[in-house]
Amino acid sequence: MDLPQLLLVGLVLLLGVVGVLIPGVPGTWLVWAGLLWWALHVRSTLAWSLLVAATALLLVVQVVKWLLPPRHVRGLGITTRMVVFAGAGALLGFVLVPVVGAVPGFVGGIYLCERLRLGTRGEAWASVRAVMRAVGTSVLVELFACLMVVGAWVGAVVAE
């Protein structure tokens, strides 16, 4: 696969990860489609193995999201700014502490946003707990899975 196509696949994967944070955008399916596109062009054992593993992981995540409690977001004050902070925190955490850093980065991003908005530490933590109970868990599960798939893809591209 040539460099321009590889960059386009990377862009689709990045859009998928960002799409997980935006309601109504099929982020998980964008990540899967980008990986499928890559596997169809590379046609190696590593590519097909990664596609099969990612498909299984992303399907399990869809079932887990369905089993989690429903979202109750009214009155929580979830803003676009909070979503940006949470996503940036998860991405930064994922890069700084590979894979497991996404979770504290996500929560830390929400906390930072709420601390700037509310001012006090206690109110910020109360808001973080409320947000994580309502939507954080399902978004975090999906985001974590997509980041794992993208991380594996980057490892596979470097290994080739």
C-alpha positions in Angstrom: 0.0 0.0 0.0 1.5 3.4 -1.0 1.8 6.3 1.4 -1.2 8.4 0.2 -3.5 5.5 0.7 -2.0 4.7 4.1 -2.5 8.3 5.2 -6.2 8.1 4.0 -6.7 4.9 6.0 -5.1 6.6 9.0 -7.5 9.6 8.5 -10.5 7.3 8.4 -9.4 5.6 11.6 -8.8 9.0 13.3 -12.3 10.2 12.2 -13.7 7.0 13.6 -12.0 7.6 17.0 -13.3 11.2 17.0 -16.7 9.9 15.9 -17.0 7.8 19.0 -17.2 11.0 21.0 -19.9 12.6 18.8 -23.4 11.3 19.3 -24.9 9.9 16.1 -21.6 9.3 14.3 -20.8 5.7 13.7 -17.2 5.9 15.0 -16.7 2.2 15.7 -17.9 1.3 12.2 -15.6 3.9 10.7 -12.6 2.4 12.5 -13.7 -1.1 11.3 -14.2 0.2 7.7 -10.8 1.8 7.6 -9.2 -1.4 8.9 -11.1 -3.4 6.3 -9.9 -1.1 3.5 -6.3 -1.5 4.7 -6.6 -5.3 4.9 -8.1 -5.6 1.5 -5.2 -3.7 0.0 -2.3 -5.3 2.0 -3.6 -8.9 1.9 -1.1 -10.3 4.4 -1.6 -12.7 7.2 -1.0 -10.0 9.7 -3.6 -7.7 8.1 -6.3 -10.4 8.0 -5.5 -11.5 11.6 -5.8 -8.0 12.8 -9.1 -7.5 10.9 -10.6 -10.7 12.4 -9.4 -9.7 16.0 -10.7 -6.2 15.6 -14.0 -7.4 14.2 -14.5 -9.7 17.2 -13.5 -6.9 19.7 -15.7 -4.3 18.1 -18.7 -6.7 18.1 -18.2 -7.5 21.7 -18.0 -3.8 22.5 -21.4 -3.3 20.8 -22.9 -6.0 23.0 -21.3 -4.5 26.1 -22.6 -1.1 25.3 -26.1 -2.5 24.8 -25.9 -4.2 28.2 -24.8 -1.0 30.0 -27.5 1.1 31.7 -29.2 3.6 29.4 -27.9 7.1 29.1 -29.6 9.9 31.1 -27.9 13.1 30.0 -30.5 15.8 30.6 -29.4 18.3 33.2 -25.8 17.2 33.4 -24.3 20.0 31.5 -22.5 17.9 28.9 -21.1 20.4 26.4 -19.0 20.2 23.3 -16.2 21.6 25.3 -16.4 18.7 27.7 -16.4 16.2 24.9 -13.3 17.8 23.4 -11.5 17.8 26.7 -12.4 14.1 27.4 -11.3 13.0 23.9 -8.1 15.0 24.0 -7.4 13.6 27.5 -8.0 10.0 26.4 -5.8 10.4 23.3 -3.0 12.0 25.3 -3.3 9.4 28.0 -3.2 6.6 25.3 0.0 8.1 23.8 1.8 8.8 27.1 0.9 5.5 28.8 0.1 3.1 25.9 -3.4 1.6 26.0 -4.2 1.9 29.8 -3.6 5.6 29.8 -6.8 6.3 27.8 -9.0 5.7 30.9 -7.4 8.1 33.3 -6.9 10.6 30.4 -10.6 10.5 29.6 -11.7 11.0 33.2 -8.9 13.7 33.7 -10.2 15.6 30.6 -13.7 15.7 32.0 -12.3 16.8 35.4 -10.2 19.5 33.9 -13.1 20.9 31.9 -15.4 20.8 35.0 -12.7 22.4 37.2 -12.3 25.3 34.8 -16.1 25.7 34.6 -17.1 25.2 38.2 -14.0 26.4 40.0 -13.9 24.1 43.1 -12.4 20.6 43.3 -15.4 19.1 45.1 -18.0 20.4 42.6 -15.8 19.2 39.7 -15.5 15.7 41.1 -19.2 15.5 41.8 -19.9 16.5 38.2 -17.3 14.0 36.9 -19.1 11.2 38.8 -22.5 12.2 37.4 -21.2 12.3 33.9 -19.4 9.0 34.2 -22.5 7.3 35.6 -24.7 8.7 32.7 -22.6 8.4 29.6 -18.9 8.0 30.5 -18.9 4.2 30.8 -20.4 3.4 27.4 -18.4 6.0 25.6 -15.2 5.0 27.4 -15.7 1.3 26.5 -16.2 2.2 22.9 -13.3 4.7 22.8 -10.9 2.3 24.5 -11.7 -0.5 22.0 -11.3 1.9 19.0 -8.0 3.2 20.4 -6.8 -0.4 20.9 -7.6 -1.2 17.3 -5.9 1.9 16.0 -2.9 1.2 18.1 -2.7 -2.4 16.8 -3.0 -1.0 13.2 -0.1 1.4 13.8 2.0 -1.4 15.2 1.1 -3.6 12.2 2.0 -0.8 9.7 5.3 -0.2 11.4 6.0 -4.0 11.5 5.5 -4.4 7.7 
